Amino acid sequence: MNDSPDCPLVGVVATYMPRLSEFSFEPGLVAAVDQHAAAVCDALVPAPRGPLDDRIPAAHVEAAAAIAEAGSGTPPAGRTVRREELSDYVLGFTDYLAEVDWVEPVGHDFATLRLTAVCWLIREYDLLV
C-alpha cells in the first residue's frame, strides 16, 4: 500500500491512534472500541453462508454472527481485514462525516469510536507497512 499522505488510513492513524492509549484509563472504552471493530470487520468481511442459511431469515443469521463475533474485535479464522478494503471503508465513512459537517467532540461519540476501532484494526493487522 502507498503510505502517502493521500491514503485515508494515514490520516486516521495520525488523528485517532493516540486514543488507543486511553484504554488503560477507561475500561469501557475498550469494550466500545471492540464492538466497533467487530462491526467494521462484519462490514468488510461478511460471514460465510451455509446450507441452512437459506431457510433462516438473513437478519437472524446476521444477528447470530454478530453475537458470536461481538467482543472479539477480530474476524474469525480464515477471514482477514485487507488494507484496500479498510481504506475504502474509511474513505466512505469520512466522506459522510464531511457531508454532515461532523466536528470531533471532546470525549467519544459514534464516529470517534468507529475511527478509533479502525486504528485498532490497522495496528492489529499491521496494515501500514
N, CA, C and O atoms as a MOPAC input file, in Angstrom:
PM7 MOZYME 1SCF
protein

 N      0.84700 1    -1.17800 1     0.00000 1
 C      0.00000 1     0.00000 1     0.00000 1
 C      0.88000 1     1.22500 1     0.00000 1
 O      1.97200 1     1.22000 1     0.56800 1
 N      0.41100 1     2.25000 1    -0.62500 1
 C      1.11800 1     3.52000 1    -0.62600 1
 C      0.79500 1     4.24700 1     0.67000 1
 O     -0.36300 1     4.58200 1     0.91700 1
 N      1.79400 1     4.49400 1     1.49400 1
 C      1.57200 1     5.17200 1     2.77500 1
 C      1.67600 1     6.68500 1     2.61500 1
 O      2.08400 1     7.38000 1     3.54600 1
 N      1.31300 1     7.19200 1     1.45600 1
 C      1.38000 1     8.62300 1     1.20400 1
 C      0.32300 1     9.35300 1     2.02600 1
 O     -0.63000 1     8.74200 1     2.51000 1
 N      0.49800 1    10.65700 1     2.17900 1
 C     -0.49200 1    11.43300 1     2.92600 1
 C     -1.88600 1    11.37500 1     2.30400 1
 O     -2.86800 1    11.68800 1     2.97600 1
 N     -1.99100 1    10.97900 1     1.03100 1
 C     -3.28900 1    10.86200 1     0.38000 1
 C     -4.06000 1     9.61900 1     0.82200 1
 O     -5.27500 1     9.55400 1     0.63800 1
 N     -3.38400 1     8.64500 1     1.39600 1
 C     -4.02600 1     7.41800 1     1.86200 1
 C     -4.90900 1     7.74200 1     3.06500 1
 O     -4.42800 1     8.32600 1     4.03700 1
 N     -6.19000 1     7.37600 1     3.02000 1
 C     -7.07100 1     7.72400 1     4.14200 1
 C     -6.67200 1     7.09900 1     5.47700 1
 O     -6.96800 1     7.65800 1     6.53400 1
 N     -6.00200 1     5.94500 1     5.43900 1
 C     -5.59800 1     5.30800 1     6.69400 1
 C     -4.52500 1     6.10800 1     7.41100 1
 O     -4.49100 1     6.14200 1     8.64100 1
 N     -3.64800 1     6.75300 1     6.65200 1
 C     -2.57400 1     7.53800 1     7.25900 1
 C     -3.15600 1     8.67800 1     8.09400 1
 O     -2.72000 1     8.90400 1     9.22300 1
 N     -4.13000 1     9.38900 1     7.55000 1
 C     -4.74900 1    10.49300 1     8.27900 1
 C     -5.49800 1    10.04100 1     9.51800 1
 O     -5.43800 1    10.69100 1    10.56200 1
 N     -6.20300 1     8.92400 1     9.40000 1
 C     -6.94500 1     8.39600 1    10.54700 1
 C     -5.97900 1     7.98100 1    11.64900 1
 O     -6.22200 1     8.25400 1    12.82500 1
 N     -4.89200 1     7.32700 1    11.27600 1
 C     -3.89200 1     6.89900 1    12.26300 1
 C     -3.29400 1     8.11300 1    12.96300 1
 O     -3.13900 1     8.11900 1    14.18400 1
 N     -2.96200 1     9.12600 1    12.19500 1
 C     -2.35600 1    10.32100 1    12.78900 1
 C     -3.28500 1    10.98900 1    13.79700 1
 O     -2.83500 1    11.51900 1    14.81200 1
 N     -4.56500 1    10.95800 1    13.51300 1
 C     -5.52900 1    11.64600 1    14.37700 1
 C     -6.04100 1    10.78600 1    15.52400 1
 O     -6.17000 1    11.27400 1    16.64700 1
 N     -6.33500 1     9.51400 1    15.26100 1
 C     -7.04700 1     8.69600 1    16.25300 1
 C     -6.22400 1     7.61700 1    16.94200 1
 O     -6.66100 1     7.09200 1    17.96600 1
 N     -5.06100 1     7.26900 1    16.42900 1
 C     -4.24500 1     6.23900 1    17.08300 1
 C     -3.90800 1     6.61000 1    18.53000 1
 O     -3.87900 1     5.72100 1    19.38100 1
 N     -3.65100 1     7.88800 1    18.84400 1
 C     -3.36100 1     8.23000 1    20.23800 1
 C     -4.49900 1     7.87300 1    21.20700 1
 O     -4.25700 1     7.70200 1    22.40200 1
 N     -5.70800 1     7.76300 1    20.71300 1
 C     -6.83000 1     7.40100 1    21.59200 1
 C     -6.69800 1     5.98700 1    22.14500 1
 O     -7.28900 1     5.66700 1    23.17700 1
 N     -5.92800 1     5.13900 1    21.46800 1
 C     -5.73700 1     3.78200 1    21.98300 1
 C     -5.02300 1     3.79700 1    23.33500 1
 O     -5.18200 1     2.86900 1    24.12900 1
 N     -4.24600 1     4.83300 1    23.59800 1
 C     -3.55600 1     4.92600 1    24.88900 1
 C     -4.53300 1     5.16600 1    26.04000 1
 O     -4.18100 1     4.97800 1    27.20400 1
 N     -5.74500 1     5.57600 1    25.71900 1
 C     -6.75900 1     5.80300 1    26.75100 1
 C     -7.34500 1     4.50500 1    27.28300 1
 O     -8.06300 1     4.52400 1    28.28300 1
 N     -7.05500 1     3.36900 1    26.63500 1
 C     -7.60400 1     2.08300 1    27.05600 1
 C     -7.31400 1     1.78200 1    28.52100 1
 O     -8.18100 1     1.27500 1    29.23300 1
 N     -6.11600 1     2.08700 1    28.97200 1
 C     -5.75300 1     1.73800 1    30.34400 1
 C     -6.47700 1     2.60500 1    31.36700 1
 O     -6.56300 1     2.23400 1    32.53700 1
 N     -6.99400 1     3.74100 1    30.94900 1
 C     -7.68700 1     4.63900 1    31.87600 1
 C     -9.20700 1     4.51400 1    31.81000 1
 O     -9.90200 1     4.89700 1    32.75200 1
 N     -9.72500 1     3.98300 1    30.70900 1
 C    -11.16500 1     3.88100 1    30.51800 1
 C    -11.54100 1     2.47200 1    30.05800 1
 O    -11.57800 1     2.20600 1    28.85700 1
 N    -11.81900 1     1.56600 1    31.00100 1
 C    -12.14600 1     0.18800 1    30.62400 1
 C    -13.36100 1     0.08700 1    29.70200 1
 O    -13.41100 1    -0.79500 1    28.84500 1
 N    -14.32200 1     0.96300 1    29.86500 1
 C    -15.49600 1     0.94500 1    28.99600 1
 C    -15.15100 1     1.26900 1    27.55600 1
 O    -15.83700 1     0.83400 1    26.63100 1
 N    -14.09400 1     2.03000 1    27.36900 1
 C    -13.65300 1     2.39200 1    26.02700 1
 C    -13.17200 1     1.15400 1    25.27600 1
 O    -13.41200 1     1.02400 1    24.07500 1
 N    -12.50900 1     0.26200 1    25.96300 1
 C    -12.02700 1    -0.97300 1    25.33900 1
 C    -13.21300 1    -1.74700 1    24.77100 1
 O    -13.16900 1    -2.18800 1    23.62300 1
 N    -14.25100 1    -1.91200 1    25.54800 1
 C    -15.42600 1    -2.66200 1    25.09600 1
 C    -16.10800 1    -1.96500 1    23.92000 1
 O    -16.50900 1    -2.61800 1    22.95700 1
 N    -16.23800 1    -0.65200 1    23.99600 1
 C    -16.89800 1     0.09200 1    22.92500 1
 C    -16.10000 1    -0.00600 1    21.62000 1
 O    -16.67200 1    -0.23700 1    20.55500 1
 N    -14.79300 1     0.16900 1    21.70900 1
 C    -13.94900 1     0.08400 1    20.50800 1
 C    -13.96500 1    -1.33400 1    19.96200 1
 O    -13.97500 1    -1.53000 1    18.74700 1
 N    -13.96700 1    -2.31400 1    20.83900 1
 C    -14.01300 1    -3.70700 1    20.41900 1
 C    -15.28400 1    -3.98900 1    19.62200 1
 O    -15.23700 1    -4.66300 1    18.59300 1
 N    -16.41300 1    -3.47700 1    20.09200 1
 C    -17.67600 1    -3.66400 1    19.37100 1
 C    -17.63900 1    -2.97300 1    18.01500 1
 O    -18.12800 1    -3.51800 1    17.02500 1
 N    -17.06500 1    -1.78300 1    17.96700 1
 C    -16.96300 1    -1.07700 1    16.69100 1
 C    -16.02100 1    -1.81500 1    15.73900 1
 O    -16.28800 1    -1.88400 1    14.53900 1
 N    -14.93300 1    -2.36100 1    16.25600 1
 C    -14.00500 1    -3.12100 1    15.41600 1
 C    -14.71100 1    -4.34700 1    14.83400 1
 O    -14.52300 1    -4.67600 1    13.66200 1
 N    -15.51400 1    -5.01400 1    15.64300 1
 C    -16.26400 1    -6.17200 1    15.15600 1
 C    -17.25600 1    -5.75600 1    14.07200 1
 O    -17.43700 1    -6.47400 1    13.08900 1
 N    -17.89400 1    -4.60600 1    14.24700 1
 C    -18.83700 1    -4.11400 1    13.23800 1
 C    -18.13600 1    -3.77500 1    11.93300 1
 O    -18.65800 1    -4.05500 1    10.85400 1
 N    -16.95000 1    -3.17000 1    12.02600 1
 C    -16.17500 1    -2.87000 1    10.81500 1
 C    -15.78500 1    -4.17500 1    10.13000 1
 O    -15.90000 1    -4.29100 1     8.91000 1
 N    -15.32900 1    -5.14800 1    10.89600 1
 C    -14.96900 1    -6.45100 1    10.32400 1
 C    -16.16900 1    -7.07600 1     9.62800 1
 O    -16.03200 1    -7.63200 1     8.53800 1
 N    -17.33600 1    -6.99300 1    10.24100 1
 C    -18.53800 1    -7.54100 1     9.62600 1
 C    -18.85600 1    -6.83300 1     8.31700 1
 O    -19.29400 1    -7.46500 1     7.35600 1
 N    -18.63600 1    -5.52400 1     8.27700 1
 C    -18.91000 1    -4.76600 1     7.05500 1
 C    -17.92700 1    -5.12400 1     5.94800 1
 O    -18.28800 1    -5.13100 1     4.77100 1
 N    -16.68700 1    -5.42000 1     6.32400 1
 C    -15.65300 1    -5.71200 1     5.33900 1
 C    -15.59100 1    -7.17800 1     4.94100 1
 O    -15.29400 1    -7.50600 1     3.79200 1
 N    -15.87200 1    -8.05500 1     5.89300 1
 C    -15.68700 1    -9.48500 1     5.68500 1
 C    -16.96800 1   -10.19300 1     6.11100 1
 O    -17.06800 1   -10.66100 1     7.24500 1
 N    -17.95300 1   -10.27500 1     5.20800 1
 C    -19.21400 1   -10.90800 1     5.59700 1
 C    -19.02400 1   -12.37300 1     5.97400 1
 O    -18.16200 1   -13.06300 1     5.43100 1
 N    -19.83400 1   -12.82600 1     6.89900 1
 C    -19.76900 1   -14.21700 1     7.34800 1
 C    -20.18500 1   -15.14300 1     6.21500 1
 O    -21.11600 1   -14.83800 1     5.47000 1
 N    -19.49700 1   -16.27700 1     6.08400 1
 C    -19.89800 1   -17.23300 1     5.04300 1
 C    -21.27000 1   -17.81600 1     5.35700 1
 O    -21.62600 1   -18.02200 1     6.51700 1
 N    -22.02100 1   -18.07400 1     4.31100 1
 C    -23.36100 1   -18.64600 1     4.48100 1
 C    -23.29300 1   -20.14400 1     4.25400 1
 O    -22.60600 1   -20.61800 1     3.34900 1
 N    -24.01100 1   -20.88000 1     5.08100 1
 C    -24.07000 1   -22.33100 1     4.95300 1
 C    -25.37900 1   -22.77800 1     4.34100 1
 O    -26.21900 1   -21.93900 1     4.01600 1
 N    -25.57900 1   -24.07900 1     4.17400 1
 C    -26.78400 1   -24.59200 1     3.52400 1
 C    -28.06600 1   -24.28700 1     4.29200 1
 O    -29.11600 1   -24.09700 1     3.67800 1
 N    -28.00200 1   -24.23700 1     5.61900 1
 C    -29.20800 1   -23.94200 1     6.39800 1
 C    -29.57900 1   -22.46800 1     6.34000 1
 O    -30.71700 1   -22.10400 1     6.63700 1
 N    -28.64400 1   -21.62900 1     5.96800 1
 C    -28.89300 1   -20.19300 1     5.95800 1
 C    -30.00700 1   -19.79800 1     5.00400 1
 O    -30.65000 1   -18.76800 1     5.20500 1
 N    -30.25000 1   -20.59700 1     3.96500 1
 C    -31.30900 1   -20.27900 1     3.01600 1
 C    -32.68600 1   -20.42300 1     3.64000 1
 O    -33.64700 1   -19.82300 1     3.15800 1
 N    -32.79700 1   -21.20900 1     4.70600 1
 C    -34.08000 1   -21.42300 1     5.36300 1
 C    -34.27400 1   -20.53200 1     6.57800 1
 O    -35.35800 1   -20.49100 1     7.16100 1
 N    -33.21900 1   -19.81900 1     6.95700 1
 C    -33.27300 1   -18.92800 1     8.11700 1
 C    -33.22400 1   -17.50100 1     7.60100 1
 O    -32.39100 1   -17.18500 1     6.75100 1
 N    -34.11300 1   -16.61700 1     8.10500 1
 C    -34.08300 1   -15.22900 1     7.64100 1
 C    -32.68900 1   -14.62500 1     7.80100 1
 O    -32.01500 1   -14.84300 1     8.80800 1
 N    -32.27000 1   -13.86600 1     6.79100 1
 C    -30.92100 1   -13.28300 1     6.77600 1
 C    -30.65300 1   -12.46800 1     8.03600 1
 O    -29.54400 1   -12.50200 1     8.57000 1
 N    -31.64800 1   -11.74300 1     8.51100 1
 C    -31.46200 1   -10.91300 1     9.70300 1
 C    -31.09000 1   -11.77400 1    10.91200 1
 O    -30.29000 1   -11.35400 1    11.74700 1
 N    -31.65800 1   -12.96100 1    11.00800 1
 C    -31.35200 1   -13.84800 1    12.12900 1
 C    -29.93500 1   -14.39500 1    12.01400 1
 O    -29.22000 1   -14.51300 1    13.00900 1
 N    -29.53900 1   -14.72900 1    10.78500 1
 C    -28.18400 1   -15.23500 1    10.56700 1
 C    -27.17500 1   -14.15500 1    10.91600 1
 O    -26.18600 1   -14.41800 1    11.60100 1
 N    -27.43100 1   -12.91700 1    10.43700 1
 C    -26.52000 1   -11.81200 1    10.71200 1
 C    -26.45700 1   -11.50400 1    12.20500 1
 O    -25.38200 1   -11.23500 1    12.74000 1
 N    -27.60600 1   -11.54400 1    12.87500 1
 C    -27.63000 1   -11.27000 1    14.31600 1
 C    -26.83800 1   -12.33700 1    15.07700 1
 O    -26.08400 1   -12.01800 1    15.99700 1
 N    -27.00800 1   -13.58200 1    14.69700 1
 C    -26.27800 1   -14.66800 1    15.36300 1
 C    -24.78000 1   -14.52200 1    15.13600 1
 O    -23.98400 1   -14.72600 1    16.05300 1
 N    -24.40100 1   -14.16900 1    13.91500 1
 C    -22.97300 1   -13.97700 1    13.62100 1
 C    -22.41700 1   -12.81100 1    14.41600 1
 O    -21.30400 1   -12.88300 1    14.93600 1
 N    -23.19100 1   -11.73000 1    14.51300 1
 C    -22.72700 1   -10.55800 1    15.26100 1
 C    -22.55900 1   -10.88900 1    16.73300 1
 O    -21.59200 1   -10.46100 1    17.36300 1
 N    -23.49100 1   -11.64800 1    17.28100 1
 C    -23.39900 1   -12.04500 1    18.69200 1
 C    -22.17700 1   -12.93800 1    18.89500 1
 O    -21.44700 1   -12.78800 1    19.87500 1
 N    -21.96100 1   -13.86400 1    17.96900 1
 C    -20.82000 1   -14.78000 1    18.09200 1
 C    -19.49100 1   -14.04700 1    17.99600 1
 O    -18.51700 1   -14.42200 1    18.64900 1
 N    -19.45500 1   -12.99000 1    17.17100 1
 C    -18.20400 1   -12.27300 1    16.96300 1
 C    -18.03200 1   -11.08400 1    17.88900 1
 O    -16.92700 1   -10.55600 1    18.01500 1
 N    -19.10600 1   -10.65200 1    18.54000 1
 C    -19.00500 1    -9.48200 1    19.42100 1
 C    -17.98200 1    -9.74800 1    20.50700 1
 O    -17.89300 1   -10.84400 1    21.06000 1
 N    -17.23500 1    -8.73600 1    20.78600 1
 C    -16.22600 1    -8.86800 1    21.81700 1
 C    -14.90100 1    -9.38800 1    21.30300 1
 O    -13.90600 1    -9.38800 1    22.02900 1
 N    -14.87900 1    -9.83100 1    20.05400 1
 C    -13.61500 1   -10.35100 1    19.54300 1
 C    -12.77600 1    -9.25000 1    18.93100 1
 O    -11.55400 1    -9.25300 1    19.08100 1
 N    -13.41600 1    -8.29100 1    18.23000 1
 C    -12.68300 1    -7.22500 1    17.57200 1
 C    -11.90200 1    -7.69500 1    16.36700 1
 O    -11.33100 1    -6.88600 1    15.63600 1
 N    -11.87400 1    -9.00500 1    16.15700 1
 C    -11.16600 1    -9.55100 1    15.00800 1
 C    -12.07600 1   -10.52000 1    14.28700 1
 O    -12.96500 1   -11.11500 1    14.89800 1
 N    -11.86200 1   -10.68400 1    12.98800 1
 C    -12.67900 1   -11.65400 1    12.26900 1
 C    -12.32500 1   -13.07000 1    12.67100 1
 O    -11.20800 1   -13.32100 1    13.12400 1
 N    -13.25100 1   -13.99600 1    12.51600 1
 C    -12.96100 1   -15.39100 1    12.82800 1
 C    -11.86300 1   -15.93700 1    11.91200 1
 O    -11.49400 1   -15.30700 1    10.92100 1
 N    -11.36100 1   -17.08800 1    12.25300 1
 C    -10.28900 1   -17.71200 1    11.47800 1
 C    -10.68800 1   -17.79900 1    10.01100 1
 O    -11.83400 1   -18.09900 1     9.67600 1
 N     -9.73000 1   -17.53300 1     9.15800 1
 C     -9.98200 1   -17.61200 1     7.73200 1
 C    -10.53000 1   -16.32700 1     7.12900 1
 O    -10.64600 1   -16.22900 1     5.90700 1
 N    -10.86400 1   -15.36000 1     7.93300 1
 C    -11.36600 1   -14.07700 1     7.44800 1
 C    -10.37900 1   -13.00500 1     7.88500 1
 O    -10.04700 1   -12.90500 1     9.06600 1
 N     -9.91300 1   -12.21200 1     6.94600 1
 C     -8.93300 1   -11.18700 1     7.27900 1
 C     -9.39800 1    -9.82100 1     6.81000 1
 O    -10.21700 1    -9.69900 1     5.89900 1
 N     -8.86100 1    -8.81000 1     7.44700 1
 C     -9.10900 1    -7.42700 1     7.06500 1
 C     -7.99100 1    -7.02500 1     6.11900 1
 O     -6.81300 1    -7.18500 1     6.43800 1
 N     -8.35700 1    -6.50500 1     4.96100 1
 C     -7.35700 1    -6.07100 1     3.98000 1
 C     -7.29000 1    -4.55800 1     3.96800 1
 O     -8.31000 1    -3.88700 1     4.12600 1
 N     -6.10800 1    -4.02000 1     3.78500 1
 C     -5.93900 1    -2.56500 1     3.85100 1
 C     -6.69700 1    -1.84100 1     2.74700 1
 O     -7.19400 1    -0.73800 1     2.97500 1
 N     -6.80200 1    -2.43100 1     1.55200 1
 C     -7.53200 1    -1.76500 1     0.47600 1
 C     -9.00400 1    -1.61400 1     0.84500 1
 O     -9.59500 1    -0.55300 1     0.64100 1
 N     -9.59100 1    -2.67200 1     1.38500 1
 C    -11.00000 1    -2.62600 1     1.78600 1
 C    -11.20100 1    -1.66800 1     2.95000 1
 O    -12.17700 1    -0.91900 1     2.98300 1
 N    -10.27600 1    -1.69300 1     3.90600 1
 C    -10.37900 1    -0.78900 1     5.04300 1
 C    -10.21200 1     0.65700 1     4.58800 1
 O    -10.88600 1     1.55000 1     5.10100 1
 N     -9.32400 1     0.89300 1     3.63400 1
 C     -9.14600 1     2.24300 1     3.08200 1
 C    -10.43200 1     2.73100 1     2.42800 1
 O    -10.83900 1     3.87500 1     2.63100 1
 N    -11.06800 1     1.86900 1     1.64700 1
 C    -12.34100 1     2.24400 1     1.00800 1
 C    -13.40800 1     2.54500 1     2.05500 1
 O    -14.16100 1     3.51000 1     1.92800 1
 N    -13.46300 1     1.71100 1     3.09200 1
 C    -14.42900 1     1.92200 1     4.17000 1
 C    -14.19200 1     3.28400 1     4.83300 1
 O    -15.12700 1     4.05900 1     5.03100 1
 N    -12.93300 1     3.56200 1     5.17200 1
 C    -12.58700 1     4.82300 1     5.84100 1
 C    -12.90000 1     6.01000 1     4.94700 1
 O    -13.40800 1     7.02700 1     5.41900 1
 N    -12.60300 1     5.89200 1     3.67400 1
 C    -12.88100 1     6.98100 1     2.73900 1
 C    -14.38100 1     7.27700 1     2.68900 1
 O    -14.78600 1     8.43800 1     2.73400 1
 N    -15.18600 1     6.25100 1     2.59700 1
 C    -16.64000 1     6.44500 1     2.58900 1
 C    -17.14300 1     7.02000 1     3.90200 1
 O    -17.99100 1     7.91200 1     3.91100 1
 N    -16.62300 1     6.51100 1     5.00600 1
 C    -17.06700 1     6.96900 1     6.32500 1
 C    -16.68600 1     8.42800 1     6.55700 1
 O    -17.50400 1     9.21900 1     7.02600 1
 N    -15.45100 1     8.78200 1     6.23000 1
 C    -15.01200 1    10.16500 1     6.45600 1
 C    -15.66100 1    11.12800 1     5.45700 1
 O    -15.90000 1    12.29000 1     5.78800 1
 N    -15.94700 1    10.65900 1     4.24100 1
 C    -16.70000 1    11.49600 1     3.29500 1
 C    -18.07700 1    11.82400 1     3.85700 1
 O    -18.53600 1    12.96300 1     3.76700 1
 N    -18.73700 1    10.81700 1     4.44100 1
 C    -20.04200 1    11.04600 1     5.05100 1
 C    -19.92800 1    12.05200 1     6.20000 1
 O    -20.75100 1    12.96000 1     6.31800 1
 N    -18.91000 1    11.88700 1     7.04100 1
 C    -18.73400 1    12.81500 1     8.15800 1
 C    -18.54000 1    14.24200 1     7.65400 1
 O    -19.04100 1    15.18900 1     8.26200 1
 N    -17.82400 1    14.39800 1     6.55900 1
 C    -17.62600 1    15.72900 1     5.97300 1
 C    -18.94300 1    16.28700 1     5.43800 1
 O    -19.21700 1    17.47800 1     5.58000 1
 N    -19.75100 1    15.43600 1     4.82800 1
 C    -21.04400 1    15.86800 1     4.28300 1
 C    -21.97600 1    16.38900 1     5.36300 1
 O    -22.73500 1    17.33100 1     5.13600 1
 N    -21.91900 1    15.77400 1     6.54100 1
 C    -22.81900 1    16.19500 1     7.63100 1
 C    -22.16500 1    17.21600 1     8.55600 1
 O    -22.69700 1    17.54500 1     9.61600 1
 N    -20.99400 1    17.71500 1     8.13300 1
 C    -20.27000 1    18.72600 1     8.91700 1
 C    -19.98000 1    18.27600 1    10.34100 1
 O    -20.11000 1    19.05600 1    11.28500 1
 N    -19.58600 1    17.01500 1    10.49200 1
 C    -19.26700 1    16.47000 1    11.81100 1
 C    -18.03200 1    17.15900 1    12.36600 1
 O    -17.06200 1    17.40400 1    11.64800 1
 N    -18.08400 1    17.46400 1    13.63900 1
 C    -16.95800 1    18.05900 1    14.34400 1
 C    -16.60600 1    17.10900 1    15.49200 1
 O    -17.47200 1    16.69700 1    16.26400 1
 N    -15.31700 1    16.77000 1    15.58600 1
 C    -14.88900 1    15.84700 1    16.63500 1
 C    -15.18100 1    16.44700 1    18.00100 1
 O    -14.72700 1    17.54900 1    18.30800 1
 N    -15.94000 1    15.72600 1    18.82400 1
 C    -16.26500 1    16.23700 1    20.15400 1
 C    -15.16900 1    15.92600 1    21.16800 1
 O    -14.25500 1    15.14600 1    20.90200 1
 N    -15.28200 1    16.54200 1    22.31600 1
 C    -14.46300 1    16.13000 1    23.45200 1
 C    -15.09600 1    14.82200 1    23.92600 1
 O    -16.31500 1    14.74900 1    24.08000 1
 N    -14.31500 1    13.82900 1    24.15100 1
 C    -14.85900 1    12.54000 1    24.56000 1
 C    -15.05700 1    11.63400 1    23.35800 1
 O    -14.32300 1    11.71400 1    22.37300 1
 N    -16.05600 1    10.77400 1    23.45200 1
 C    -16.24800 1     9.74000 1    22.43800 1
 C    -17.68600 1     9.71500 1    21.97200 1
 O    -18.60700 1     9.57700 1    22.77700 1
 N    -17.87600 1     9.84800 1    20.67600 1
 C    -19.18000 1     9.62100 1    20.08000 1
 C    -19.03700 1     8.44800 1    19.11200 1
 O    -17.97600 1     7.82900 1    19.04100 1
 N    -20.09200 1     8.14200 1    18.37100 1
 C    -20.07000 1     7.01500 1    17.44300 1
 C    -18.89100 1     7.11600 1    16.48500 1
 O    -18.15400 1     6.14800 1    16.29700 1
 N    -18.71400 1     8.27900 1    15.88300 1
 C    -17.67000 1     8.44400 1    14.86600 1
 C    -16.26600 1     8.28700 1    15.45000 1
 O    -15.41600 1     7.63500 1    14.84300 1
 N    -16.01500 1     8.87200 1    16.61300 1
 C    -14.67500 1     8.74200 1    17.19600 1
 C    -14.40500 1     7.29400 1    17.61400 1
 O    -13.28400 1     6.80500 1    17.47600 1
 N    -15.42400 1     6.61700 1    18.11800 1
 C    -15.25000 1     5.21100 1    18.47800 1
 C    -14.98600 1     4.37400 1    17.23900 1
 O    -14.14400 1     3.47600 1    17.26400 1
 N    -15.70300 1     4.66200 1    16.14500 1
 C    -15.51200 1     3.89100 1    14.92100 1
 C    -14.11200 1     4.12600 1    14.35200 1
 O    -13.45000 1     3.17800 1    13.93000 1
 N    -13.66400 1     5.36800 1    14.33600 1
 C    -12.33900 1     5.67800 1    13.79900 1
 C    -11.22300 1     5.15300 1    14.70900 1
 O    -10.16000 1     4.76000 1    14.22800 1
 N    -11.46400 1     5.14800 1    16.00800 1
 C    -10.50400 1     4.54400 1    16.93500 1
 C    -10.43900 1     3.03900 1    16.69800 1
 O     -9.36200 1     2.44500 1    16.75500 1
 N    -11.58000 1     2.42600 1    16.43400 1
 C    -11.61100 1     0.99200 1    16.13100 1
 C    -10.85500 1     0.69400 1    14.84000 1
 O    -10.16600 1    -0.32100 1    14.74100 1
 N    -10.98300 1     1.56900 1    13.86100 1
 C    -10.22300 1     1.41200 1    12.61900 1
 C     -8.72500 1     1.42400 1    12.93100 1
 O     -7.96600 1     0.62000 1    12.38900 1
 N     -8.30700 1     2.33400 1    13.80100 1
 C     -6.89000 1     2.38600 1    14.19700 1
 C     -6.46600 1     1.09600 1    14.88500 1
 O     -5.36500 1     0.59700 1    14.65400 1
 N     -7.33000 1     0.56300 1    15.72100 1
 C     -7.01800 1    -0.68300 1    16.39500 1
 C     -6.80800 1    -1.79600 1    15.36500 1
 O     -5.88100 1    -2.59600 1    15.48500 1
 N     -7.68600 1    -1.83900 1    14.34400 1
 C     -7.55200 1    -2.85000 1    13.30300 1
 C     -6.27300 1    -2.64100 1    12.49700 1
 O     -5.59300 1    -3.60600 1    12.14700 1
 N     -5.94900 1    -1.39600 1    12.20600 1
 C     -4.72500 1    -1.09000 1    11.47600 1
 C     -3.51200 1    -1.57600 1    12.25500 1
 O     -2.59500 1    -2.17600 1    11.69400 1
 N     -3.52300 1    -1.30700 1    13.55100 1
 C     -2.40200 1    -1.75400 1    14.40200 1
 C     -2.38300 1    -3.27700 1    14.51300 1
 O     -1.33000 1    -3.90100 1    14.38300 1
 N     -3.53800 1    -3.86400 1    14.75100 1
 C     -3.63300 1    -5.30800 1    14.96900 1
 C     -3.18400 1    -6.09800 1    13.73400 1
 O     -2.52700 1    -7.13100 1    13.86200 1
 N     -3.53700 1    -5.61300 1    12.55000 1
 C     -3.21600 1    -6.32300 1    11.31600 1
 C     -2.02100 1    -5.72600 1    10.58500 1
 O     -1.71500 1    -6.11900 1     9.46000 1
 N     -1.34900 1    -4.78000 1    11.22200 1
 C     -0.13300 1    -4.17100 1    10.67300 1
 C     -0.36000 1    -3.73600 1     9.22500 1
 O      0.36700 1    -4.13800 1     8.31700 1
 N     -1.39100 1    -2.90000 1     9.03300 1
 C     -1.82600 1    -2.53500 1     7.69000 1
 C     -1.09800 1    -1.33800 1     7.09200 1
 O     -1.34500 1    -0.98900 1     5.93800 1
 N     -0.21900 1    -0.71000 1     7.83700 1
 C      0.53000 1     0.42000 1     7.28200 1
 C      2.02200 1     0.09500 1     7.17100 1
 O      2.87800 1     0.87100 1     7.59500 1
 N      2.30700 1    -1.07100 1     6.59000 1
 C      3.71900 1    -1.44200 1     6.39800 1
 C      4.14300 1    -1.19700 1     4.98200 1
 O      5.29500 1    -1.44800 1     4.63000 1

